[in-house]
Amino acid sequence: MKAYLDIETDRKGNISVIGIALGNQGFRQFVGRDITSEKVGDYLCRANTIVTFNGDRFDLPQIKKHLNLDLAVTHLSYDLFNVKRRLNIKGGLKELEKKYGIERKTEGVDGFRAIKLWEIYRHHGRRDALELLLEYNKEDVLNLIPLEEKFNELI
């Protein structure tokens, strides 16, 4: 089974959100203090492959650093960033979503704004900021599924 994964971090690189979709068996987010190696590892143990966008260089090393969970050893990695490079396709995740008609409701939110949303939530307790951050992360994760399908058509 494949797990689709994306993380959000704060300014210091600490993980604020981990979003994971397990094939068609559901979606889960780990937030703040809820992010532990046991919880994330237990949730991912049903998957054998982790699909990310630039996860080999960012998400997986951050998880290893902060949770001491080496997902590159325990799972196969399928990084769509590497696939797009092999296919000689330019652009980041948001650009590719537009190119392939993949819908995104959190238009205008990017990695920097995600950091700001986490800060607004942590320092001011604003649930609306957290909800927007979680929706952004959810779209980052779930949009990997149709992007992977588009890339597979091109391979």
Backbone hydrogen bonds, N-H to C=O, Kabsch-Sander energy under -0.5 kcal/mol:
donor,donor_aa,acceptor,acceptor_aa,energy
3,A,49,T,-2.8
4,Y,21,A,-2.9
5,L,51,V,-2.5
6,D,19,G,-1.9
8,E,17,V,-2.5
10,D,14,N,-2.4
13,G,10,D,-1.7
16,S,8,E,-2.6
17,V,8,E,-1.5
18,I,30,F,-2.4
19,G,6,D,-2.9
20,I,28,R,-2.8
21,A,4,Y,-2.5
22,L,20,I,-0.5
22,L,26,G,-2.4
23,G,2,K,-1.8
23,G,21,A,-1.0
25,Q,22,L,-3.5
28,R,20,I,-2.7
30,F,18,I,-2.8
32,G,16,S,-2.5
34,D,31,V,-2.5
35,I,32,G,-1.9
36,T,34,D,-1.0
40,V,36,T,-2.5
41,G,37,S,-2.5
42,D,38,E,-2.7
43,Y,39,K,-2.0
44,L,40,V,-2.2
45,C,41,G,-1.0
46,R,43,Y,-0.7
47,A,44,L,-2.0
48,N,1,M,-2.7
49,T,1,M,-1.6
50,I,76,L,-3.0
51,V,3,A,-3.2
51,V,49,T,-0.5
52,T,78,Y,-1.6
57,R,54,N,-0.5
58,F,54,N,-1.7
60,L,55,G,-2.4
62,Q,58,F,-2.3
63,I,59,D,-2.4
64,K,60,L,-2.4
65,K,61,P,-2.7
66,H,62,Q,-2.8
67,L,63,I,-2.5
68,N,64,K,-1.3
69,L,63,I,-0.9
70,D,68,N,-0.6
71,L,69,L,-1.4
73,V,70,D,-1.4
74,T,70,D,-1.6
75,H,71,L,-1.8
76,L,48,N,-3.0
78,Y,50,I,-2.9
80,L,52,T,-3.1
80,L,78,Y,-0.7
82,N,79,D,-0.6
83,V,79,D,-1.5
84,K,80,L,-2.5
85,R,81,F,-1.7
86,R,82,N,-2.2
87,L,83,V,-2.1
88,N,85,R,-1.3
89,I,84,K,-3.1
96,L,92,G,-2.5
97,E,93,L,-2.3
98,K,94,K,-2.0
99,K,95,E,-2.5
100,Y,96,L,-2.2
101,G,98,K,-1.2
102,I,97,E,-3.1
103,E,101,G,-0.6
107,E,105,K,-0.7
109,V,106,T,-2.1
114,A,110,D,-2.4
115,I,111,G,-1.7
116,K,112,F,-1.9
117,L,113,R,-2.7
118,W,114,A,-2.0
119,E,115,I,-2.1
120,I,116,K,-2.6
121,Y,117,L,-2.2
122,R,118,W,-3.1
123,H,119,E,-2.9
124,H,120,I,-1.8
125,G,121,Y,-1.8
126,R,120,I,-1.0
127,R,125,G,-0.8
129,A,126,R,-0.5
130,L,126,R,-1.4
131,E,127,R,-3.0
132,L,128,D,-2.0
133,L,129,A,-2.3
134,L,130,L,-2.8
135,E,131,E,-2.1
136,Y,132,L,-2.5
137,N,133,L,-2.5
138,K,134,L,-2.4
139,E,135,E,-2.3
140,D,136,Y,-2.3
141,V,137,N,-2.1
142,L,138,K,-3.2
143,N,139,E,-2.3
144,L,141,V,-1.5
145,I,142,L,-1.0
147,L,143,N,-1.5
148,E,144,L,-2.6
149,E,145,I,-1.9
150,K,146,P,-2.4
151,F,147,L,-2.5
152,N,148,E,-2.6
153,E,149,E,-1.5
154,L,150,K,-0.9
154,L,151,F,-0.9
155,I,151,F,-1.1
